[in-house]
Structure formats: C-alpha cells, structure tokens
Amino acid sequence: MIQEKQVHILIGCADARDLSQVQLDAVSTVSEDFKKMGIEIEYHVVRAAGSFVTPDVVMDIKRTVEQSQRSLTEPIPVNYFVHIQTHAHLTEDSGDDYISHVHDLHVVEGSPLNCGMLGASSVGIEIEKMIVEEKPVLELDGGPTVIDNDTKIKLLLKEHYAYDGYLAGDWIFSIDLLRTHPRHQRTLLEKAIDNDSELKVLDIEITCGIMDYSIHSLIRVDDGEPAVPFWDTVQKYIRDHVVNERTKREVLIHQSQKQKPLAGLLCMSDPRQSSRTLAAQYYLRAKGVDSRGEYLPNTVFNMTGSSFDIPYTPFGPYVIAGFFYAVKHLGLTDQLVMGYDAAQTARILLKIKHDPIMNMIVKKFNVNLIPINHVDVQNE
C-alpha cells in the first residue's frame, strides 16, 4: 500500500553523455525498491544547456509540481525534491567521495568533457551575429521591424522574450566557475521558491552536485544536506556499477568520451510522456544500428521542458543557446521532436515555428525536424 509519494525533478545538462543505461537502471531499480516500502517515486528531468536555473526552468518546476498534485487520487503526503546537476572532468588529485568540498575538486582546463556552456557568452555572440546577418523582419513596437543591430535585438528580446537587456553576456552568459556553478544555481532556485507563495509552502528540498565524467558518478557539493534516501541510493547504485576511469591517460578519455551525438531531441520533461530512451532507439533503428534494447550513451543531445507543448510561449535562453550549439557546433541538423502523442508533438513543432530565434536557426541551418511521439514509438 502506497503511504507516501515523492516527486524528484532533476535539473540536468543537455549533454549527450549525461545519461547511461546504468543511470536508467538505477532509477528504475531503486524506484521499485521504494515502492515495496510504500513510497511511490515520480521522476522528471528538465534538461537545458548548462543546467542554469532561469525563469523558464523555475516555471518548469512549478508546472511539474502542479501537475503532480492534480494527479493525486489518495490523500497521502507528497514530498518534493529538486536535484541540480552539472558536469565536468575533474583532475586525478580531486576528491572522489560522494560528498566532497569544492576546494578539493579541480577541473581539467580545456577538457572536452567539461560543460560547453563555459563558453555560453561566445555562443550568444554568434547568435547575435546570425540575427544581424539574417536581418529578419518581425512585428515589433507596433509594426514590421528589420532586426539588423544590437538595439533592435534588445527590442526583440523585450517584446518576444520579456527580457530587458542584451543577448550575449546578459540574457545568455557563461558559467563563471564550474566547481561552484551548481551551488549558485541552488541559491537562485531557493530565492525563486521563497518569492513564490505556491512553491514556498511545499518545503521543496534541493540538492546540488557535479557529475564527474572521469568516474561516471555524481559528487555532491552541498555537504550532503539534505539527506535524500532515494537520490543517495540511486547514486550509490551508479557508483557500484560503473568503472572509475580517472587514472586513464587523459588523451584516452578524450578520445573515448568526446561528445559525438547522432541527433538532437526536444521533448517533454516527464520520461513517462516522452522517453529519451525510446527516441534514441527509434533513431538508431532508422539508421540501422542495433542497440540490443539498451540505451547507448552519447546518442542524443537532449533538451526538455514542461512547457515545450505550449505553442505561443517562447523558449528559454539556454534552450535556444543549446539548440544553436547543437546544430552549428555539433552538426546535429537531425532534430527529433517528441511529444506523448501526435497532437502534443504538433504543438511542440508550432512552438519552434513561433519562436523567432529558434525558427531562424531551423531555416539558417536547414534543420531536419523529425516528428515522433511516445505512443507510436512505444508500440513499434
């Protein structure tokens, strides 16, 4: 008998290497174990480049919480948890304990395993350059306006994205220090929750950590507070089932793990509604690759959101930055678009078309948007 429900929301990076079959197995296995103890686990994943806690990510959390409450059929207690996770390549002399301190962690400078959003401001500059070169004509300030300079880009951001400022280094800015980034995002989320009357009363607990790609495991940088038995057990499962590669020569790690996804994926944040695993397997089948039913890491560069199916609202800054980065720098002109059913997929496609910058990227780079849906792919 279910006596408690726990809703866990992971704020993770879009990086293609940020998911493995071991992680999927860990969540599935531990969820089943908790169910036997009378605790139902509901798991969601919000993925945006850099794991930045921006207003759209906060809204994703809020919508997820609201939908979870609407689905309640029994008057049981519900507890909410958000896990902020970034990724890096840490040096051999760094601490590798599950709970470590940032002063014991050191990043391998320039490693391709580090988060690409260390250079987000540069990506923003490239997006500005694209807009000025494309000179789109948009309805702004009461009439058609040619967007061909920084001032007009500011007007575009204000009217379409409700942001009063510049794009590069302002709306889209780089991670300052990778080691402290998850803690800073936790602070931003705590402040956002404190200023929201509906979220504040829920006692949402927040963890933050760094996924060290050299040991394929999460390191918490929050002193292990709060202790979250489900999340901590999932991470222990992962540590027990992966190989520590930190002692490998760095060049070998670089060769074996540089991000080389095959496609991009835009989908909803609830894995039960649009599964990254199913989408990846669909794409591999289409390309004639036999994955033997398992999820192969480094397959898709994935961004998710609970509002991706609300057509006339804009995408967030790091979804746009991640999409641009994936298409231009990773060469992912194949982009899977996945909703739960055909109607939801159609709404996501409409949102892409209605978002001025996303639509511009699609046209500029001849992006092949591949509509699929969870129901059909699951039944194949």
C-alpha positions as a Markdown table, in Angstrom:
| # | Residue | x | y | z |
|---|---|---|---|---|
| 1 | Met | 0.0 | 0.0 | 0.0 |
| 2 | Ile | 1.4 | 3.4 | -1.0 |
| 3 | Gln | 1.8 | 5.6 | 2.0 |
| 4 | Glu | 3.9 | 8.5 | 0.6 |
| 5 | Lys | 4.6 | 10.0 | -2.8 |
| 6 | Gln | 7.9 | 11.6 | -3.7 |
| 7 | Val | 8.4 | 13.8 | -6.7 |
| 8 | His | 12.0 | 14.1 | -7.9 |
| 9 | Ile | 13.0 | 16.7 | -10.5 |
| 10 | Leu | 16.5 | 16.5 | -12.0 |
| 11 | Ile | 17.8 | 19.8 | -13.5 |
| 12 | Gly | 20.5 | 18.4 | -15.8 |
| 13 | Cys | 22.5 | 19.4 | -18.8 |
| 14 | Ala | 21.5 | 18.7 | -22.4 |
| 15 | Asp | 24.9 | 17.0 | -23.0 |
| 16 | Ala | 24.6 | 13.7 | -24.9 |
| 17 | Arg | 27.0 | 11.9 | -22.4 |
| 18 | Asp | 24.8 | 12.8 | -19.5 |
| 19 | Leu | 22.7 | 9.6 | -19.5 |
| 20 | Ser | 23.7 | 6.0 | -19.5 |
| 21 | Gln | 21.9 | 2.6 | -19.1 |
| 22 | Val | 23.3 | 2.3 | -15.6 |
| 23 | Gln | 21.6 | 5.5 | -14.6 |
| 24 | Leu | 18.3 | 4.4 | -16.1 |
| 25 | Asp | 18.6 | 1.1 | -14.3 |
| 26 | Ala | 19.5 | 2.8 | -11.1 |
| 27 | Val | 16.3 | 5.0 | -11.1 |
| 28 | Ser | 14.1 | 2.1 | -12.2 |
| 29 | Thr | 15.6 | -0.4 | -9.6 |
| 30 | Val | 15.6 | 2.0 | -6.7 |
| 31 | Ser | 12.1 | 3.2 | -7.5 |
| 32 | Glu | 10.8 | -0.3 | -7.4 |
| 33 | Asp | 12.6 | -0.9 | -4.0 |
| 34 | Phe | 11.0 | 2.2 | -2.6 |
| 35 | Lys | 7.6 | 1.2 | -3.9 |
| 36 | Lys | 7.9 | -2.0 | -1.9 |
| 37 | Met | 8.4 | 0.2 | 1.2 |
| 38 | Gly | 5.2 | 2.1 | 0.4 |
| 39 | Ile | 6.8 | 5.1 | -1.3 |
| 40 | Glu | 5.8 | 6.0 | -4.8 |
| 41 | Ile | 8.5 | 7.7 | -6.8 |
| 42 | Glu | 7.7 | 10.2 | -9.6 |
| 43 | Tyr | 10.7 | 11.2 | -11.6 |
| 44 | His | 11.1 | 14.2 | -14.0 |
| 45 | Val | 14.1 | 15.6 | -15.9 |
| 46 | Val | 14.4 | 19.2 | -17.0 |
| 47 | Arg | 17.4 | 19.5 | -19.4 |
| 48 | Ala | 18.8 | 22.7 | -20.7 |
| 49 | Ala | 22.4 | 23.5 | -21.7 |
| 50 | Gly | 24.4 | 24.4 | -18.6 |
| 51 | Ser | 21.8 | 23.4 | -16.1 |
| 52 | Phe | 21.0 | 27.1 | -15.5 |
| 53 | Val | 18.1 | 27.9 | -13.2 |
| 54 | Thr | 16.4 | 30.5 | -15.4 |
| 55 | Pro | 12.8 | 31.8 | -15.0 |
| 56 | Asp | 11.6 | 29.2 | -17.6 |
| 57 | Val | 13.2 | 26.4 | -15.6 |
| 58 | Val | 11.6 | 27.6 | -12.4 |
| 59 | Met | 8.3 | 27.6 | -14.3 |
| 60 | Asp | 9.0 | 24.0 | -15.4 |
| 61 | Ile | 9.4 | 23.0 | -11.8 |
| 62 | Lys | 6.2 | 24.8 | -10.9 |
| 63 | Arg | 4.2 | 23.2 | -13.7 |
| 64 | Thr | 5.6 | 19.8 | -12.7 |
| 65 | Val | 4.6 | 20.3 | -9.1 |
| 66 | Glu | 1.1 | 21.5 | -10.1 |
| 67 | Gln | 0.5 | 18.5 | -12.5 |
| 68 | Ser | 1.7 | 16.1 | -9.8 |
| 69 | Gln | -0.9 | 17.5 | -7.4 |
| 70 | Arg | -3.6 | 17.3 | -9.9 |
| 71 | Ser | -2.9 | 13.6 | -10.4 |
| 72 | Leu | -3.4 | 12.7 | -6.7 |
| 73 | Thr | -6.2 | 10.3 | -6.1 |
| 74 | Glu | -5.4 | 9.4 | -2.5 |
| 75 | Pro | -4.9 | 11.9 | 0.4 |
| 76 | Ile | -1.3 | 10.8 | 1.0 |
| 77 | Pro | 1.7 | 13.1 | 1.9 |
| 78 | Val | 3.7 | 14.3 | -1.0 |
| 79 | Asn | 7.4 | 15.4 | -0.8 |
| 80 | Tyr | 9.2 | 17.4 | -3.4 |
| 81 | Phe | 12.9 | 17.3 | -4.3 |
| 82 | Val | 15.0 | 19.1 | -7.0 |
| 83 | His | 18.4 | 17.9 | -7.9 |
| 84 | Ile | 20.7 | 20.3 | -9.7 |
| 85 | Gln | 23.5 | 18.6 | -11.6 |
| 86 | Thr | 26.3 | 20.0 | -13.8 |
| 87 | His | 29.2 | 18.0 | -15.3 |
| 88 | Ala | 32.9 | 18.3 | -15.5 |
| 89 | His | 36.2 | 16.5 | -16.0 |
| 90 | Leu | 38.0 | 16.5 | -12.6 |
| 91 | Thr | 41.7 | 16.0 | -12.1 |
| 92 | Glu | 43.3 | 12.9 | -10.7 |
| 93 | Asp | 44.1 | 14.6 | -7.4 |
| 94 | Ser | 40.5 | 15.7 | -6.9 |
| 95 | Gly | 38.4 | 14.2 | -4.2 |
| 96 | Asp | 36.1 | 11.4 | -5.5 |
| 97 | Asp | 33.9 | 10.9 | -2.3 |
| 98 | Tyr | 30.2 | 11.1 | -2.9 |
| 99 | Ile | 30.1 | 14.1 | -0.6 |
| 100 | Ser | 33.1 | 16.4 | -1.2 |
| 101 | His | 34.0 | 20.1 | -1.0 |
| 102 | Val | 34.7 | 22.4 | -3.9 |
| 103 | His | 38.2 | 23.2 | -2.6 |
| 104 | Asp | 39.0 | 19.5 | -3.0 |
| 105 | Leu | 37.8 | 19.5 | -6.6 |
| 106 | His | 39.9 | 20.7 | -9.6 |
| 107 | Val | 38.7 | 20.9 | -13.2 |
| 108 | Val | 40.9 | 19.8 | -16.1 |
| 109 | Glu | 41.1 | 23.0 | -18.0 |
| 110 | Gly | 40.1 | 22.8 | -21.7 |
| 111 | Ser | 38.8 | 19.3 | -21.4 |
| 112 | Pro | 36.1 | 18.4 | -23.9 |
| 113 | Leu | 34.3 | 16.6 | -21.1 |
| 114 | Asn | 33.6 | 19.9 | -19.4 |
| 115 | Cys | 30.2 | 21.7 | -19.9 |
| 116 | Gly | 30.1 | 23.5 | -23.2 |
| 117 | Met | 28.3 | 26.4 | -21.5 |
| 118 | Leu | 31.6 | 27.6 | -20.1 |
| 119 | Gly | 31.6 | 29.4 | -23.4 |
| 120 | Ala | 27.9 | 30.4 | -23.5 |
| 121 | Ser | 28.6 | 34.1 | -23.9 |
| 122 | Ser | 30.6 | 33.3 | -27.1 |
| 123 | Val | 27.6 | 31.3 | -28.3 |
| 124 | Gly | 25.4 | 34.3 | -27.5 |
| 125 | Ile | 27.7 | 36.5 | -29.7 |
| 126 | Glu | 27.4 | 34.0 | -32.5 |
| 127 | Ile | 23.6 | 34.1 | -32.2 |
| 128 | Glu | 23.6 | 37.9 | -32.3 |
| 129 | Lys | 25.8 | 37.8 | -35.4 |
| 130 | Met | 23.4 | 35.3 | -37.1 |
| 131 | Ile | 20.4 | 37.6 | -36.3 |
| 132 | Val | 22.1 | 40.7 | -37.7 |
| 133 | Glu | 23.2 | 38.9 | -40.9 |
| 134 | Glu | 19.8 | 37.3 | -41.5 |
| 135 | Lys | 18.0 | 40.6 | -40.9 |
| 136 | Pro | 14.6 | 39.1 | -40.0 |
| 137 | Val | 11.5 | 41.3 | -40.3 |
| 138 | Leu | 9.4 | 40.9 | -37.3 |
| 139 | Glu | 6.3 | 42.6 | -35.9 |
| 140 | Leu | 7.8 | 44.7 | -33.1 |
| 141 | Asp | 6.8 | 48.0 | -31.5 |
| 142 | Gly | 3.6 | 48.2 | -33.4 |
| 143 | Gly | 4.9 | 47.4 | -36.9 |
| 144 | Pro | 7.3 | 45.4 | -39.1 |
| 145 | Thr | 10.9 | 45.9 | -38.0 |
| 146 | Val | 14.1 | 44.8 | -39.6 |
| 147 | Ile | 16.3 | 43.3 | -36.8 |
| 148 | Asp | 19.8 | 44.4 | -38.0 |
| 149 | Asn | 21.6 | 45.8 | -35.0 |
| 150 | Asp | 22.1 | 45.3 | -31.2 |
| 151 | Thr | 19.4 | 47.9 | -30.2 |
| 152 | Lys | 16.8 | 46.1 | -32.3 |
| 153 | Ile | 17.9 | 42.7 | -30.8 |
| 154 | Lys | 17.2 | 44.3 | -27.4 |
| 155 | Leu | 13.7 | 45.2 | -28.7 |
| 156 | Leu | 13.2 | 41.7 | -29.9 |
| 157 | Leu | 14.1 | 40.2 | -26.5 |
| 158 | Lys | 11.8 | 42.7 | -24.7 |
| 159 | Glu | 8.8 | 42.0 | -26.9 |
| 160 | His | 9.1 | 38.3 | -27.6 |
| 161 | Tyr | 11.0 | 37.0 | -24.5 |
| 162 | Ala | 10.1 | 39.6 | -21.8 |
| 163 | Tyr | 13.8 | 40.4 | -21.2 |
| 164 | Asp | 15.1 | 43.9 | -20.9 |
| 165 | Gly | 18.7 | 43.7 | -21.8 |
| 166 | Tyr | 21.3 | 42.5 | -24.3 |
| 167 | Leu | 21.6 | 38.9 | -25.6 |
| 168 | Ala | 25.2 | 37.9 | -25.4 |
| 169 | Gly | 26.8 | 38.0 | -21.9 |
| 170 | Asp | 23.5 | 39.2 | -20.5 |
| 171 | Trp | 20.5 | 37.0 | -21.4 |
| 172 | Ile | 22.9 | 34.2 | -22.3 |
| 173 | Phe | 26.1 | 34.2 | -20.2 |
| 174 | Ser | 28.8 | 31.8 | -19.5 |
| 175 | Ile | 29.3 | 29.6 | -16.4 |
| 176 | Asp | 31.6 | 31.6 | -14.2 |
| 177 | Leu | 33.3 | 28.8 | -12.2 |
| 178 | Leu | 32.3 | 25.2 | -12.9 |
| 179 | Arg | 33.0 | 23.9 | -9.4 |
| 180 | Thr | 30.7 | 26.5 | -7.8 |
| 181 | His | 28.1 | 26.6 | -10.5 |
| 182 | Pro | 25.6 | 24.0 | -9.0 |
| 183 | Arg | 25.7 | 25.8 | -5.6 |
| 184 | His | 25.0 | 29.1 | -7.3 |
| 185 | Gln | 22.1 | 27.7 | -9.2 |
| 186 | Arg | 20.8 | 26.2 | -5.9 |
| 187 | Thr | 20.8 | 29.6 | -4.4 |
| 188 | Leu | 18.9 | 31.1 | -7.3 |
| 189 | Leu | 16.3 | 28.4 | -7.0 |
| 190 | Glu | 16.0 | 28.8 | -3.3 |
| 191 | Lys | 15.3 | 32.6 | -3.8 |
| 192 | Ala | 12.8 | 31.9 | -6.6 |
| 193 | Ile | 10.9 | 29.4 | -4.3 |
| 194 | Asp | 10.9 | 31.9 | -1.4 |
| 195 | Asn | 9.3 | 34.5 | -3.7 |
| 196 | Asp | 6.6 | 32.2 | -4.9 |
| 197 | Ser | 3.7 | 31.7 | -2.5 |
| 198 | Glu | 2.6 | 28.4 | -4.1 |
| 199 | Leu | 6.1 | 26.8 | -4.1 |
| 200 | Lys | 7.2 | 28.2 | -0.7 |
| 201 | Val | 4.6 | 26.2 | 1.3 |
| 202 | Leu | 5.7 | 22.8 | -0.2 |
| 203 | Asp | 9.1 | 22.6 | 1.7 |
| 204 | Ile | 10.9 | 21.6 | -1.5 |
| 205 | Glu | 14.3 | 20.1 | -0.8 |
| 206 | Ile | 17.2 | 20.9 | -3.1 |
| 207 | Thr | 20.5 | 19.0 | -3.7 |
| 208 | Cys | 23.4 | 20.1 | -6.0 |
| 209 | Gly | 26.3 | 18.2 | -7.4 |
| 210 | Ile | 28.8 | 17.7 | -10.2 |
| 211 | Met | 28.8 | 14.7 | -12.5 |
| 212 | Asp | 32.4 | 13.8 | -12.9 |
| 213 | Tyr | 32.7 | 12.2 | -16.3 |
| 214 | Ser | 36.0 | 10.6 | -15.5 |
| 215 | Ile | 34.4 | 8.5 | -12.8 |
| 216 | His | 30.9 | 8.5 | -14.3 |
| 217 | Ser | 29.5 | 9.4 | -10.9 |
| 218 | Leu | 27.9 | 12.3 | -9.1 |
| 219 | Ile | 29.8 | 14.3 | -6.4 |
| 220 | Arg | 27.5 | 16.3 | -4.1 |
| 221 | Val | 28.9 | 19.7 | -3.2 |
| 222 | Asp | 26.2 | 20.6 | -0.6 |
| 223 | Asp | 27.7 | 18.8 | 2.4 |
| 224 | Gly | 25.1 | 16.0 | 1.8 |
| 225 | Glu | 22.4 | 18.3 | 3.2 |
| 226 | Pro | 19.6 | 17.5 | 2.9 |
| 227 | Ala | 20.0 | 13.7 | 3.0 |
| 228 | Val | 17.7 | 12.3 | 0.4 |
| 229 | Pro | 17.5 | 8.5 | 0.7 |
| 230 | Phe | 16.1 | 7.9 | -2.8 |
| 231 | Trp | 18.6 | 10.1 | -4.6 |
| 232 | Asp | 21.5 | 9.0 | -2.4 |
| 233 | Thr | 20.6 | 5.3 | -3.1 |
| 234 | Val | 20.4 | 5.9 | -6.8 |
| 235 | Gln | 23.9 | 7.5 | -6.8 |
| 236 | Lys | 25.3 | 4.6 | -4.7 |
| 237 | Tyr | 23.8 | 2.1 | -7.3 |
| 238 | Ile | 25.6 | 4.0 | -10.1 |
| 239 | Arg | 28.9 | 4.1 | -8.2 |
| 240 | Asp | 28.6 | 0.3 | -7.6 |
| 241 | His | 28.1 | -0.4 | -11.3 |
| 242 | Val | 30.5 | 1.9 | -13.2 |
| 243 | Val | 34.2 | 1.9 | -13.8 |
| 244 | Asn | 36.4 | 4.6 | -12.4 |
| 245 | Glu | 38.4 | 5.9 | -15.3 |
| 246 | Arg | 40.1 | 8.8 | -13.6 |
| 247 | Thr | 43.5 | 7.0 | -13.7 |
| 248 | Lys | 43.3 | 6.6 | -17.5 |
| 249 | Arg | 45.6 | 8.8 | -19.5 |
| 250 | Glu | 43.6 | 11.9 | -20.3 |
| 251 | Val | 44.1 | 11.5 | -24.0 |
| 252 | Leu | 42.3 | 8.2 | -23.9 |
| 253 | Ile | 39.4 | 9.6 | -22.0 |
| 254 | His | 39.2 | 12.5 | -24.5 |
| 255 | Gln | 39.1 | 10.0 | -27.4 |
| 256 | Ser | 36.5 | 7.7 | -26.0 |
| 257 | Gln | 34.2 | 10.3 | -24.5 |
| 258 | Lys | 34.2 | 13.4 | -26.5 |
| 259 | Gln | 30.6 | 14.4 | -27.2 |
| 260 | Lys | 29.6 | 12.9 | -30.6 |
| 261 | Pro | 25.8 | 12.6 | -30.5 |
| 262 | Leu | 24.0 | 11.4 | -33.6 |
| 263 | Ala | 20.9 | 13.7 | -33.3 |
| 264 | Gly | 19.2 | 16.3 | -31.1 |
| 265 | Leu | 16.0 | 15.7 | -29.2 |
| 266 | Leu | 13.4 | 18.2 | -28.0 |
| 267 | Cys | 10.8 | 16.6 | -25.7 |
| 268 | Met | 8.7 | 16.9 | -22.5 |
| 269 | Ser | 10.3 | 16.7 | -19.1 |
| 270 | Asp | 8.3 | 13.7 | -17.9 |
| 271 | Pro | 10.1 | 10.5 | -19.1 |
| 272 | Arg | 6.7 | 8.6 | -18.9 |
| 273 | Gln | 5.3 | 11.0 | -21.5 |
| 274 | Ser | 8.3 | 11.3 | -23.9 |
| 275 | Ser | 11.1 | 8.9 | -23.3 |
| 276 | Arg | 14.7 | 9.9 | -24.3 |
| 277 | Thr | 15.5 | 6.2 | -24.4 |
| 278 | Leu | 12.7 | 5.4 | -26.8 |
| 279 | Ala | 13.6 | 8.3 | -29.0 |
| 280 | Ala | 17.2 | 7.3 | -29.2 |
| 281 | Gln | 16.3 | 3.7 | -30.0 |
| 282 | Tyr | 13.9 | 4.9 | -32.7 |
| 283 | Tyr | 16.7 | 7.0 | -34.3 |
| 284 | Leu | 19.2 | 4.1 | -34.1 |
| 285 | Arg | 16.8 | 1.7 | -35.8 |
| 286 | Ala | 16.2 | 4.3 | -38.5 |
| 287 | Lys | 20.0 | 4.4 | -39.1 |
| 288 | Gly | 20.3 | 0.6 | -39.0 |
| 289 | Val | 22.2 | 0.4 | -35.6 |
| 290 | Asp | 21.3 | -2.5 | -33.3 |
| 291 | Ser | 21.3 | -1.2 | -29.7 |
| 292 | Arg | 20.1 | -4.6 | -28.4 |
| 293 | Gly | 17.3 | -2.8 | -26.5 |
| 294 | Glu | 19.7 | -0.8 | -24.3 |
| 295 | Tyr | 20.2 | 2.9 | -24.2 |
| 296 | Leu | 23.5 | 3.8 | -25.7 |
| 297 | Pro | 25.2 | 6.9 | -24.2 |
| 298 | Asn | 26.3 | 9.7 | -26.5 |
| 299 | Thr | 23.3 | 9.2 | -28.8 |
| 300 | Val | 21.1 | 12.3 | -28.4 |
| 301 | Phe | 21.7 | 15.9 | -27.3 |
| 302 | Asn | 18.5 | 16.3 | -25.3 |
| 303 | Met | 16.6 | 19.3 | -24.1 |
| 304 | Thr | 13.3 | 19.1 | -22.2 |
| 305 | Gly | 10.7 | 21.3 | -20.6 |
| 306 | Ser | 7.2 | 21.0 | -19.2 |
| 307 | Ser | 6.2 | 24.0 | -21.4 |
| 308 | Phe | 7.5 | 22.7 | -24.7 |
| 309 | Asp | 4.0 | 22.0 | -25.8 |
| 310 | Ile | 2.6 | 25.5 | -25.1 |
| 311 | Pro | 2.9 | 26.9 | -28.7 |
| 312 | Tyr | 2.6 | 30.6 | -28.1 |
| 313 | Thr | 5.2 | 31.0 | -25.3 |
| 314 | Pro | 8.9 | 31.4 | -26.0 |
| 315 | Phe | 11.8 | 29.0 | -25.3 |
| 316 | Gly | 14.2 | 29.9 | -22.5 |
| 317 | Pro | 17.7 | 31.4 | -23.2 |
| 318 | Tyr | 19.7 | 28.2 | -22.6 |
| 319 | Val | 17.3 | 26.0 | -24.7 |
| 320 | Ile | 17.9 | 28.4 | -27.5 |
| 321 | Ala | 21.7 | 28.5 | -26.8 |
| 322 | Gly | 21.8 | 24.8 | -26.6 |
| 323 | Phe | 19.8 | 24.3 | -29.8 |
| 324 | Phe | 22.1 | 26.7 | -31.7 |
| 325 | Tyr | 25.2 | 25.0 | -30.2 |
| 326 | Ala | 23.9 | 21.5 | -31.1 |
| 327 | Val | 23.1 | 22.5 | -34.7 |
| 328 | Lys | 26.1 | 24.6 | -35.5 |
| 329 | His | 28.9 | 23.2 | -33.4 |
| 330 | Leu | 27.9 | 19.5 | -33.1 |
| 331 | Gly | 26.4 | 19.3 | -36.6 |
| 332 | Leu | 23.1 | 18.0 | -35.3 |
| 333 | Thr | 20.8 | 19.0 | -38.2 |
| 334 | Asp | 18.6 | 16.0 | -37.4 |
| 335 | Gln | 16.4 | 17.1 | -34.5 |
| 336 | Leu | 13.9 | 14.6 | -33.1 |
| 337 | Val | 10.7 | 16.4 | -31.8 |
| 338 | Met | 8.8 | 14.1 | -29.4 |
| 339 | Gly | 5.5 | 14.6 | -27.6 |
| 340 | Tyr | 3.3 | 12.0 | -25.9 |
| 341 | Asp | 1.0 | 11.7 | -28.9 |
| 342 | Ala | 0.8 | 13.3 | -32.4 |
| 343 | Ala | -1.2 | 16.3 | -31.1 |
| 344 | Gln | 1.4 | 17.2 | -28.5 |
| 345 | Thr | 4.3 | 16.8 | -31.0 |
| 346 | Ala | 2.4 | 19.1 | -33.3 |
| 347 | Arg | 2.2 | 21.7 | -30.5 |
| 348 | Ile | 6.0 | 21.5 | -29.9 |
| 349 | Leu | 6.6 | 22.0 | -33.6 |
| 350 | Leu | 4.3 | 25.0 | -33.6 |
| 351 | Lys | 6.2 | 26.5 | -30.6 |
| 352 | Ile | 9.5 | 26.1 | -32.6 |
| 353 | Lys | 8.0 | 27.9 | -35.6 |
| 354 | His | 6.5 | 30.7 | -33.4 |
| 355 | Asp | 9.8 | 31.3 | -31.5 |
| 356 | Pro | 11.7 | 33.9 | -33.7 |
| 357 | Ile | 15.2 | 32.8 | -32.9 |
| 358 | Met | 14.5 | 29.0 | -32.9 |
| 359 | Asn | 12.7 | 29.3 | -36.2 |
| 360 | Met | 15.7 | 31.3 | -37.6 |
| 361 | Ile | 18.1 | 28.6 | -36.6 |
| 362 | Val | 16.0 | 26.0 | -38.2 |
| 363 | Lys | 15.9 | 27.9 | -41.5 |
| 364 | Lys | 19.5 | 29.1 | -41.4 |
| 365 | Phe | 21.0 | 25.6 | -41.0 |
| 366 | Asn | 18.3 | 23.6 | -42.8 |
| 367 | Val | 17.5 | 21.7 | -39.7 |
| 368 | Asn | 15.5 | 18.5 | -40.3 |
| 369 | Leu | 12.8 | 18.4 | -37.6 |
| 370 | Ile | 11.7 | 14.7 | -37.2 |
| 371 | Pro | 8.3 | 14.5 | -35.5 |
| 372 | Ile | 7.8 | 11.3 | -33.5 |
| 373 | Asn | 5.6 | 10.6 | -30.5 |
| 374 | His | 5.9 | 8.4 | -27.4 |
| 375 | Val | 2.7 | 6.3 | -28.1 |
| 376 | Asp | 3.7 | 5.3 | -31.6 |
| 377 | Val | 7.3 | 4.6 | -30.9 |
| 378 | Gln | 6.5 | 2.6 | -27.8 |
| 379 | Asn | 4.2 | 0.4 | -29.8 |
| 380 | Glu | 6.6 | -0.3 | -32.6 |
